[in-house]
Amino acid sequence: MVSNLPQPEPATAHPEPAIQRYATCPLCHTIDMSLSDDALAAGGGWRCTICGQRWDAPRLATVAAYAVWALERETVSRRDPAA
């Protein structure tokens, strides 16, 4: 009997390296090469060397949530000028 399930890919001799991402200031977009996204998720934080703002995972999540809210509000106001 032949299985219709997908078969796992054979292991390669040279697996693709993971891409290392670093923390980026949402205010001035400066990349902090001393703090990886993994370290940030583990509770790390940093002060931006350009604008001086202090950032950590909860503050970045708040900024991201606000950006989504602002975009949704702008989209609604473009559809309905009375909003």
RAGI-V481285 format. One record per backbone hydrogen bond with DSSP energy under -1.0 kcal/mol. NH is the residue of the N-H (numbers start at 1). CO is the residue of the C=O. Records with the same first field share a line. If there is no record, write none. Layout:
NH->CO + CO
This chain:
23->35
25->30
29->25
32->23
35->32
37->21
40->36
41->37
42->38
43->40
44->39
46->55
48->53
52->48
55->46
60->56
61->57
62->58
63->59
64->60
65->61
66->62
67->63
68->64
69->65
70->66
71->67
72->68
73->69
74->70
75->71
76->72
77->73
78->74
79->75
80->76
83->80
